[in-house]
Amino acid sequence: MIRAEDVLMRAKAISEIQEDEEKALKPFCETAAAFIDGKMRTDASSSDVRLLTAAAAMALCDYFTVKYSEDDAVSSFKAGDVTVSYNADSRMQSYEKLKKSALEQASGLLRDSAFIFECM
């Protein structure tokens, strides 16, 4: 069984999660852990780093999708002569790529549950 705590630890290892974001990220880790756990092949180990990375990438992607979709998200600010801009779209694209790559790497450890209808 994949534990949400392990997914959170992996998410912290592969991203720049701040301490104040950990509490908000935890429910996403729980959901991703349950999803991957439900897709895991019976011969796969729940401690396999590929599965934990896939779950962490899913959690991060979902978390940042919600975080950056909020209307009050700050994209830039100015303090005196210094202006700091933040492009949420590029960060989201990075997390989407990470998620896709992690799921591809873990694909051999996951059951293919796609339904295929074949006419005879």
N, C-alpha and C positions, 0 to 999 in steps of 0.2 A: 504494500500500500504506500502510495506516495504521500508524504506528509507536507502540509502547507508550510511548516517551519523550514523544511529543507528547501522548498521552492523559494521562500523569502530569502534565505541565506544565499541561494544561487543568484537570485535577482540582484541582490546587493553586490555580489561579486562581479556581475557582468554589466552593471550600470552605475550611474552616479546618483543613486537614491540618497536623499538627505534623511537624517534621523526623524525629522518631523513628517516625512512622507511614508515611513514604514507602517504606521497604524492604518493609513488610508489604503496602502497597497495590500495589506494582509487579506481582505476579503477576495481580492482578485487572485491571490495566490491559492486560496482555498478552492475557488472555482476551477482554476487551471489544473490544480492537483487532482481534483475529482474527475475532470475531463480526461486527462492523460491516463489516470488510473483505470478508467472505464474502457479505454482504447488499448491498454497494454496487453501484449501477448502473454500467455501463461508462462512461457519460458523466459521472460524478461525479468530483470531485477529492478526493483523500485529505486535502488540506489545508483543506477546507471546514470552517469553524468549527462548523457544525451537526453534522457527522459526529463531529468531535472532542469536542464537548460531549455528544453522545449516548453515545459510548463512555466518556467520563469519568463521566457520571452513572450508567451501568451499573456501572462499576467501584466507584464510591463506595457505591452501594446494596448491592452484593454484599459489599464489604469491611465495611461497618458492620453488615450482617445477621449476618455471622460474628462480628464483634467483640462485639456486644451480646447474642449468644446464649450466650456463655460464662457458665458458672455463677458465676465469680468476678468478674464485672463489678461495679464499684462504682457504686451509684446515689445514695449520699449519704454525707457524713461530717461530723463535728462536731469543731471545734477551739476549745475554750473556750466562749465565748458565741455563736460563729458556726457556723451549720449551712448546708452547701451541699448542695442536692439536684439530681439530674440525671435528667431523664426521657428515657430512651432511646427510648421509643415515639414521642414527638413528633418526635424527630430522625429516626427511621426513616420516619415519615410524610412529613416534608419531603423526604427523599431519594427516596422513591417518587414524589412529585409531580414532583420535578425530573427524574427518569428518564422518566416518562410524557410530560412536556412536551417534553423534549429529543428523544425518539423521534418525537413528533408533528411537531416542527419539521424533523426530518431525513427524514421519510417520503417526500418527493418525490425524495430522493437514494438511496433504498433499493429493492431489488427486492422485490416482493410474492411470497413463495414459498409462500403458503397454497395447499393442494391443495383443489380444489373438484370434487366428483363430481356430475355432472349426468345425470339419467335422460332418455332420449329416447323 
